[in-house]
Amino acid sequence: MITVRVPDELRDKMKGFPDVNWSEVVRNAIERRIVSEIERRKKDRDAILAAGKRIDEIHRQLTEQHGIIDFDSSQIIRRWRDGRYGEP
């Protein structure tokens, strides 16, 4: 069980609809929110997994074409971040 607090002005408007089961309205709204959030997170997860697979394939192709390259991308990333946001 939960308690939902609404502003007095909203409560007064709700009283204008005595035939509405406000508990049901709140339950349905919470359920819709949870379902939409679950779906959004699943889409995000699927997109992340697909991107990871694409990155792995690109890496495989580049390694196949050029061999293993001794390169530390973190140095480049740090340089760009420092340039964008200023050095710490």
SETORMAR-320547 format. One line per 3 residues: their letters; for each residue x, y, z of N, C-alpha, C, O, CB. Coordinates in pm, whole numbers, plus 50000, padded with zeros to 5 digits. Glycine has a CB too. Layout:
BEGIN
A) X Y Z X Y Z X Y Z X Y Z X Y Z; ... .
//
This chain:
BEGIN
MIT) 50084 49882 50000 50000 50000 50000 50088 50123 50000 50190 50128 50069 49904 50000 50121; 50048 50223 49922 50120 50349 49921 50020 50462 49937 49900 50445 49915 50203 50366 49791; 50072 50577 49974 49990 50698 49982 50043 50795 49880 50163 50817 49868 49993 50759 50125 .
VRV) 49951 50854 49806 49989 50952 49706 49936 51087 49750 49818 51103 49781 49934 50913 49564; 50024 51182 49754 49982 51317 49792 49968 51401 49666 50055 51399 49578 50084 51382 49891; 49859 51475 49659 49837 51565 49546 49810 51705 49602 49760 51718 49714 49718 51515 49456 .
PDE) 49842 51808 49526 49815 51944 49573 49664 51964 49596 49581 51900 49532 49867 52048 49471; 49632 52053 49687 49491 52080 49720 49409 52116 49596 49295 52072 49582 49481 52192 49823; 49468 52195 49509 49396 52238 49388 49361 52117 49301 49250 52109 49247 49482 52339 49307 .
LRD) 49452 52025 49287 49426 51905 49208 49322 51818 49278 49233 51763 49213 49557 51825 49185; 49333 51805 49409 49236 51724 49484 49095 51781 49465 48999 51707 49450 49272 51720 49635; 49085 51915 49467 48953 51978 49447 48898 51946 49308 48778 51923 49294 48963 52130 49466 .
KMK) 48984 51944 49207 48940 51908 49072 48897 51763 49066 48799 51729 49000 49051 51935 48970; 48972 51676 49137 48938 51534 49139 48801 51511 49202 48727 51422 49161 49044 51454 49215; 48767 51593 49301 48637 51579 49367 48523 51606 49270 48409 51566 49294 48627 51673 49486 .
GFP) 48553 51676 49161 48451 51703 49059 48416 51580 48976 48325 51584 48893 48497 51815 48968; 48489 51471 48999 48466 51346 48928 48449 51232 49028 48535 51144 49038 48582 51316 48829; 48338 51233 49104 48321 51133 49210 48306 50990 49157 48326 50894 49231 48201 51168 49293 .
DVN) 48271 50975 49030 48253 50842 48973 48384 50777 48931 48386 50659 48895 48159 50850 48855; 48494 50853 48933 48623 50800 48891 48691 50730 49009 48695 50784 49120 48714 50913 48835; 48742 50612 48984 48817 50537 49086 48963 50583 49075 49039 50530 48994 48803 50379 49065 .
WSE) 49001 50680 49156 49134 50742 49145 49245 50644 49181 49356 50655 49129 49143 50863 49235; 49216 50549 49268 49317 50447 49298 49350 50366 49173 49466 50335 49147 49267 50353 49410; 49248 50334 49098 49269 50259 48974 49346 50343 48872 49434 50292 48803 49133 50215 48914 .
VVR) 49314 50470 48864 49385 50561 48773 49534 50564 48807 49619 50556 48719 49325 50703 48780; 49563 50574 48936 49703 50578 48980 49772 50444 48952 49884 50442 48902 49712 50613 49130; 49706 50333 48984 49763 50201 48955 49794 50185 48808 49903 50138 48771 49668 50091 49001 .
NAI) 49700 50222 48722 49720 50211 48578 49836 50299 48530 49916 50257 48447 49592 50248 48503; 49844 50419 48583 49953 50510 48544 50089 50452 48585 50185 50459 48508 49933 50649 48608; 50096 50397 48704 50221 50337 48752 50257 50217 48665 50373 50200 48626 50209 50294 48901 .
ERR) 50159 50134 48634 50185 50015 48552 50233 50056 48413 50331 50000 48362 50058 49929 48541; 50165 50154 48351 50207 50200 48218 50350 50253 48222 50429 50229 48130 50112 50308 48165; 50383 50326 48327 50518 50382 48340 50622 50271 48352 50727 50275 48288 50526 50476 48463 .
IVS) 50592 50171 48434 50686 50060 48453 50704 49984 48322 50817 49953 48284 50635 49964 48564; 50595 49954 48252 50603 49881 48127 50684 49961 48024 50770 49905 47956 50462 49850 48072; 50657 50091 48013 50731 50172 47915 50878 50182 47953 50964 50182 47865 50670 50313 47905 .
EIE) 50909 50190 48081 51048 50196 48126 51120 50065 48096 51235 50066 48052 51054 50227 48278; 51054 49953 48119 51113 49822 48089 51140 49812 47940 51247 49766 47899 51019 49706 48136; 51044 49853 47858 51062 49847 47713 51177 49937 47668 51257 49899 47583 50933 49886 47641 .
RRK) 51184 50058 47725 51292 50151 47689 51427 50094 47725 51522 50101 47646 51272 50286 47758; 51437 50037 47844 51564 49979 47887 51603 49859 47801 51721 49840 47772 51557 49936 48034; 51505 49780 47759 51534 49666 47673 51586 49715 47538 51682 49660 47484 51408 49578 47653 .
KDR) 51522 49819 47483 51569 49875 47356 51710 49929 47370 51795 49908 47283 51474 49987 47308; 51736 50000 47481 51871 50053 47505 51971 49939 47514 52080 49947 47456 51874 50137 47634; 51935 49834 47587 52026 49719 47602 52052 49654 47468 52166 49621 47436 51967 49616 47701 .
DAI) 51947 49635 47389 51962 49574 47257 52051 49660 47168 52134 49608 47094 51824 49553 47192; 52033 49792 47174 52114 49883 47092 52260 49877 47135 52349 49879 47050 52061 50027 47102; 52285 49871 47264 52422 49864 47315 52488 49734 47272 52603 49734 47229 52423 49876 47468 .
LAA) 52415 49624 47283 52470 49495 47240 52499 49493 47090 52602 49440 47047 52373 49382 47275; 52409 49551 47011 52430 49556 46866 52552 49642 46833 52632 49607 46747 52305 49611 46794; 52567 49755 46902 52682 49842 46879 52811 49770 46916 52911 49781 46845 52669 49973 46961 .
GKR) 52810 49696 47025 52927 49620 47066 52966 49517 46961 53085 49497 46934 52902 49551 47198; 52866 49450 46903 52894 49351 46798 52953 49419 46675 53044 49365 46612 52765 49275 46760; 52900 49538 46640 52955 49610 46525 53100 49652 46550 53185 49641 46462 52869 49733 46493 .
IDE) 53127 49699 46671 53264 49739 46707 53358 49620 46700 53468 49630 46648 53267 49802 46848; 53313 49506 46754 53396 49385 46748 53426 49345 46604 53538 49304 46573 53327 49269 46821; 53326 49356 46516 53346 49320 46376 53443 49417 46308 53529 49375 46231 53211 49319 46302 .
IHR) 53429 49546 46336 53522 49645 46279 53664 49616 46327 53758 49620 46248 53481 49789 46319; 53678 49586 46456 53810 49555 46511 53868 49431 46443 53986 49427 46408 53802 49533 46664; 53785 49330 46425 53830 49207 46360 53878 49236 46217 53984 49188 46176 53717 49102 46358 .
QLT) 53800 49315 46143 53837 49347 46006 53967 49428 46000 54054 49401 45917 53724 49425 45938; 53980 49527 46087 54102 49609 46088 54224 49526 46126 54331 49541 46067 54087 49727 46184; 54208 49439 46223 54319 49352 46265 54356 49258 46150 54474 49232 46126 54281 49271 46392 .
EQH) 54256 49208 46080 54280 49119 45967 54356 49194 45855 54445 49137 45793 54147 49063 45912; 54321 49319 45832 54382 49396 45724 54520 49451 45761 54611 49452 45679 54291 49510 45685; 54534 49497 45886 54654 49572 45924 54736 49506 46035 54844 49554 46069 54615 49710 45968 .
GII) 54686 49399 46090 54755 49337 46203 54725 49416 46331 54648 49512 46330 54907 49331 46177; 54786 49373 46437 54764 49441 46566 54846 49569 46567 54965 49568 46537 54803 49349 46686; 54779 49678 46603 54844 49809 46606 54865 49847 46751 54772 49842 46831 54760 49917 46531 .
DFD) 54986 49885 46785 55018 49927 46921 54979 50074 46936 55059 50163 46907 55170 49905 46954; 54856 50098 46980 54802 50234 46987 54717 50246 47112 54632 50162 47139 54719 50268 46860; 54741 50352 47189 54665 50375 47311 54568 50490 47285 54606 50606 47289 54759 50407 47431 .
SSQ) 54442 50456 47259 54342 50558 47227 54312 50649 47346 54262 50760 47327 54214 50492 47179; 54340 50604 47467 54309 50687 47584 54387 50819 47583 54340 50919 47635 54340 50610 47713; 54507 50819 47523 54585 50943 47515 54514 51044 47423 54510 51163 47453 54729 50914 47463 .
IIR) 54461 50996 47312 54389 51084 47219 54261 51135 47284 54229 51254 47275 54356 51009 47087; 54189 51047 47350 54065 51087 47417 54095 51193 47522 54025 51293 47531 53995 50964 47481; 54199 51171 47600 54237 51267 47704 54270 51403 47642 54227 51506 47694 54357 51216 47785 .
RWR) 54345 51404 47531 54381 51530 47465 54257 51604 47418 54247 51726 47436 54475 51503 47346; 54161 51533 47357 54039 51597 47311 53954 51649 47427 53898 51758 47419 53958 51499 47227; 53945 51572 47533 53867 51617 47649 53931 51739 47715 53862 51834 47752 53854 51503 47752 .
DGR) 54062 51735 47728 54130 51851 47787 54110 51975 47699 54092 52086 47750 54282 51822 47805; 54113 51956 47568 54091 52068 47478 53949 52122 47485 53926 52242 47473 54122 52026 47337; 53856 52034 47504 53716 52075 47510 53679 52138 47645 53614 52242 47651 53625 51955 47483 .
YGE) 53723 52074 47753 53680 52117 47885 53788 52187 47964 53763 52233 48076 53631 51999 47963; 53908 52196 47910 54018 52256 47983 54089 52153 48068 54027 52059 48118 53969 52370 48068; 54216 52172 48084 54294 52077 48165 54255 52092 48311 54224 52202 48356 54446 52099 48147 .
P) 54255 51981 48386 54215 51986 48527 54314 52063 48611 54295 52077 48732 54200 51847 48584 .
//
